[in-house]
Every structure is written in C-alpha cells, then in structure tokens.
Amino acid sequence: MGSVIGSVDQAGCEWLQYDYGSAVIAKERPASFTMWRYRELLPVPDGPVRYPMPVGGTPLLPVPALRKTLGTPHLWIKDETRNPSASNKDRATALVIEDGLRRGVGTITTASTGNAAVATAFGAAAAGMRAIIFVSTDCRPEKLALMAQAGAWVFRVPEGYAAAVDLSRAAAGAFDWLDRNTGANPFTIEAKKTVAFEVWEQLGRRLPDAMIVPVGDGPTLVALAKGFAELVSCGLAARQPRLVGIQAECCQPLVRAWFGVPAGPAELNPAATAADGIAVVRPAIGDAVLDAVRRTGGAMVAVTDSALLSAVATLAGRAGVGAELTGNRVASRRVISRGNLVAGHAQAI
Ligand SMILES: Cc1ncc(COP(=O)(O)O)c(C=O)c1O
C-alpha cells in the first residue's frame, strides 16, 4: 500500500509525498502490467483495486521505420492510445474513481477540452457512477457522441473551456462530487506519473535522455517530472530526463511565457488549431510546467498545425500509430539529436 506522508507545493501544484526507497518498485514484473503496479507510490489504501478496467502498462514502441525516416536511432514512442478510451487521461480517471468507489461517492465531474471527458464518461460507466461533464461548445462532435454513448450528462458552455472549469469545480464543491478537474485534484498528477515509471522499467530500469510531451493544462508534463523525480528520490535513477513541452502555434501561452514574451491574440486563439486537446489559453498549472522544464534543462516549442498534421501522417505511415494532433513526435530531430528519446503520448483518432 502507498502511504502518503505529506505534500509539498511545487510551483503552485500540490505534490503528494511518500516514504521513498529502492524497494518500492519490485524487480519482478507481475503477470498483469497495469498502473496499479506502482501502488506503493500511489494514494491507494490496502485492499483490492475496485476500478474495473485495466489501465496503463502501455507499450514503449521501438518504431524502427520511423527511426530510419527521422534519422533518430534511439527514438521510442510511448503509445498511450492503448488505454481504454485511447489516451493517458484514463490513468487520472481510474485513480479518481478508485478513490470515489472506496469513499462511496456516486458522481464524478470534470471540465475538459474533450479527451479527459471521454475518459471520465467511459470510466464512470464501467464503475457504475454518474458523470457530469462540462465542455466548451467548440468540443468536437465525435467526442460529444462518445460521452453521450457512455451515458454522461454533458453541459456545453458557450463561454469556453475556462468557464467550463469554473462551473465544474463549483458544482463539485457544492454537491460533494468527485472533482477530476485536471491540475485541481492532485490525484490526476499521481496517476499520470506512472508513465514515467513504466518508461524507466521498459528501458531496462534506465531513464531516457529526453521526453517530448504535448502540453495543454500541464498535468501530463508535470506528472512526468514528478515521476522521474521520485525515481531519483528512491535511489533508482541518478538524474531526470529533459522535458520538452509542445504547444500549437495558435495557442502557445506557455511557450511565450518560457521565452518571456507576451502572447499576442494570434497565439492565444484555441479555435484556430485542430489540436483541440492542448488548446488551453489559461493552463491550470502553467507555472509548474515552466518550473519542471527549467529544472530538467528542457525547452518549450510551438508547432504549426500543418507540421502537426504531417506528424500524424508520419506516425501512422512509419510507426503504425493512429494519433490525433495532440500526440506526436514533433521537433524531436531538431531539439535533441542523440540518446534515447521518448516522444509524448499518442491519442487514437
Ligand atoms: C491526447 C492528449 N495529450 C496531451 C494533452 C495535454 O495534457 P495536459 O492537459 O495534461 O497538459 C491532452 C489534453 O487533453 C490530450 O488529450
């Protein structure tokens, strides 16, 4: 069982703390490889896991054809499309619902640009919970259809994603629902950090030199930073990989902040990018992203939609991974030229 011994504020983000030690991750791989493997470093008390779907344990693909095409012989792709609703959002959903099942809470809420909502709708359906979702009216119809299919109650908010977050958080507080809002509930970071542990194990208990990650609200990148930092705290790794955050050129608040230049309206226009999952004007934990990138010696990079589209085609054609625009290997050749490189999460179309 993982026992939380306290928490610290890391650049505005709550990081739970554990008793770190080299024995917390067993050397032997269990027959079923899921995120619950890292229970010693998760806020999950004793007893069987109640969440009914397997989550995590996704493959780290060696992508030989893609390596050849890009001239990056050490590139790896962590394929998060293999999760139940095809993104890393399933990890956070699973941990928040696990907590709710143990405490007898019957309703979960979140705001989302789309993928976290789909993950929440499907996770709640499987767990027998009610899901109340708040999305912007811009949310893609195919994602709305999936939420509806899973029986979620969906509220479309004309004022946009930030207003949807405010509504979902207010409702969670008023009605004691589970609050799965990314960055607001520290469990979302705890769950997503398991990607860092998996990558380390899949590389033979070694870390990559760098990891390239799409950034919207920030928890995906910040969680990786926490996971890698915990491996160091456990004495299982010597240093952290460089984290490189990717945003769409039309919506790049954190890239601009990284360079210390104010973002203009054309750089804060979520409607202008097809990468809807990362089109966030006011990232929930932006300061923590910049802190993690700085501490790991990484970088923030903005990418055009046409580069994202071509990356999606390259991923499909050279790696057999069906990704949407928020998960890709962009900029890998320019930013890092050697060493093991793990491209960020991919999301199925
Ligand atoms: C597939 C995918 N990757 C990355 C992200 C960005 O994640 P975060 O909001 O944790 O920065 C999202 C956000 O929705 C997403 O859907």
The ligand as a Tripos MOL2 file, in Angstrom:
@<TRIPOS>MOLECULE
LIG
   16    16     1     0     0
SMALL
NO_CHARGES

@<TRIPOS>ATOM
      1 C1         -4.0000   13.2650  -26.0760 C.3       1 LIG1
      2 C2         -3.6200   14.4090  -25.2110 C.ar      1 LIG1
      3 N1         -2.3170   14.6380  -24.9920 N.ar      1 LIG1
      4 C3         -1.9360   15.6570  -24.2280 C.ar      1 LIG1
      5 C4         -2.8470   16.5080  -23.6260 C.ar      1 LIG1
      6 C5         -2.3600   17.6250  -22.7750 C.3       1 LIG1
      7 O1         -2.4380   17.2460  -21.4780 O.3       1 LIG1
      8 P1         -2.3320   18.2360  -20.2470 P.3       1 LIG1
      9 O2         -3.6620   18.9530  -20.1760 O.co2     1 LIG1
     10 O3         -2.1150   17.2960  -19.1420 O.co2     1 LIG1
     11 O4         -1.2160   19.1940  -20.4740 O.co2     1 LIG1
     12 C6         -4.2020   16.3100  -23.8250 C.ar      1 LIG1
     13 C7         -5.1730   17.1560  -23.1470 C.2       1 LIG1
     14 O5         -6.3630   16.9910  -23.2820 O.2       1 LIG1
     15 C8         -4.6040   15.2270  -24.6370 C.ar      1 LIG1
     16 O6         -5.9010   14.9870  -24.8510 O.3       1 LIG1
@<TRIPOS>BOND
     1     1     2 1
     2     2     3 ar
     3     2    15 ar
     4     3     4 ar
     5     4     5 ar
     6     5     6 1
     7     5    12 ar
     8     6     7 1
     9     7     8 1
    10     8     9 2
    11     8    10 1
    12     8    11 1
    13    12    13 1
    14    12    15 ar
    15    13    14 2
    16    15    16 1
@<TRIPOS>SUBSTRUCTURE
     1 LIG1         1 GROUP 0 **** ****
